[in-house]
Amino acid sequence: MNPLNQRADDLVLTEIGDRLSAARLARNLTQAALARDAGVSKRTVERLEAGMSAQLTSFIRLLRALDLLDGLTVLLPPARPEPMELLRGGGRAPRRARSSEPRAREPWAWDEDA
């Protein structure tokens, strides 16, 4: 199991910030240069690297500037419908989730009138 799954949100943000900082330093970029390339403020880069939250669009811009945007495919792979779902949907992918809760049914009883 991935240790990130077991951490609190703030620890996950810290891990993301550390990885973002390492990627920036591996490219020999200052925070100001990365901010300029990404079209965000230097303070946004500082906040993300410090493990603080920021807008998702800012994070995407930083990934793009670091040429890491393709990594999102690993994080969120394209959804592929299950073969049975395609059969049920006439070849189309499902558009809504089905409830996994069983339907409420009346208790079964012998038919006393029969």
C-alpha positions in Angstrom: 0.0 0.0 0.0 1.3 3.5 -0.8 2.2 5.4 2.3 0.6 8.5 0.9 -2.8 6.8 1.3 -2.3 6.6 5.0 -1.3 10.2 5.7 -3.3 13.1 6.8 -4.1 15.8 4.2 -1.4 18.2 5.5 1.3 15.5 5.2 0.2 14.8 1.6 0.4 18.5 0.8 3.9 18.6 2.3 5.0 15.6 0.2 3.6 17.3 -2.9 5.5 20.5 -2.0 8.7 18.6 -1.5 8.4 16.9 -4.8 7.6 20.1 -6.6 10.6 21.8 -5.0 12.9 18.9 -6.0 11.6 19.0 -9.6 12.3 22.7 -9.7 15.7 22.4 -8.3 16.5 19.5 -10.6 15.9 22.0 -13.5 18.0 24.6 -11.8 15.1 27.1 -11.6 14.5 29.7 -8.9 11.0 30.1 -7.5 10.8 33.4 -9.3 11.8 31.9 -12.6 9.3 29.0 -12.2 6.5 31.4 -11.2 7.2 33.5 -14.3 7.3 30.5 -16.6 4.0 29.2 -15.1 2.3 32.6 -15.1 1.7 32.5 -11.3 3.0 34.6 -8.5 6.2 33.7 -6.6 4.1 33.5 -3.5 2.0 30.7 -5.1 5.2 28.7 -5.7 6.3 29.3 -2.1 3.0 28.2 -0.7 2.8 25.0 -2.7 6.4 24.1 -1.9 5.7 24.8 1.8 2.8 22.3 1.7 0.1 24.9 1.8 -3.0 24.6 -0.4 -3.5 26.6 -3.6 -5.8 26.6 -6.6 -5.7 23.5 -8.7 -5.2 25.7 -11.8 -2.0 27.1 -10.3 -0.7 23.6 -9.6 -1.5 22.5 -13.2 0.4 25.6 -14.5 3.4 24.7 -12.4 3.4 21.1 -13.7 3.2 22.3 -17.2 6.1 24.7 -16.7 8.1 21.9 -15.2 7.1 19.6 -18.1 5.4 17.2 -15.7 1.8 17.5 -16.8 1.9 14.1 -18.4 2.3 12.7 -14.9 -1.3 13.4 -14.3 -2.1 10.4 -16.5 -0.5 8.2 -13.9 -2.3 9.9 -11.1 -5.7 9.8 -12.9 -5.7 7.3 -15.8 -8.3 7.7 -18.4 -11.5 5.9 -17.4 -12.2 2.8 -19.3 -15.7 1.2 -19.0 -16.0 -2.4 -18.0 -17.0 -4.7 -20.9 -20.3 -5.6 -19.2 -21.1 -1.9 -18.8 -20.5 -1.4 -22.6 -22.8 -4.3 -23.3 -25.5 -2.9 -21.0 -25.2 0.5 -22.5 -25.3 -0.6 -26.1 -21.6 0.2 -26.7 -21.7 3.6 -24.8 -19.8 4.3 -21.7 -22.0 4.9 -18.6 -22.7 8.6 -17.8 -24.0 8.1 -14.2 -23.0 6.0 -11.3 -25.4 3.3 -10.1 -26.2 3.1 -6.5 -24.5 0.2 -4.8 -27.1 0.1 -2.0 -29.7 -2.7 -2.3 -33.2 -1.6 -3.1 -35.6 -1.7 -0.2 -37.9 -4.7 -0.6 -40.8 -5.9 1.4 -40.1 -9.1 3.3 -41.0 -12.2 1.4 -44.0 -14.2 2.8 -46.0 -17.2 1.6 -49.0 -16.3 -0.4 -51.8 -17.2 2.0 -54.6 -16.7 -0.6 -53.3 -19.4 -3.0 
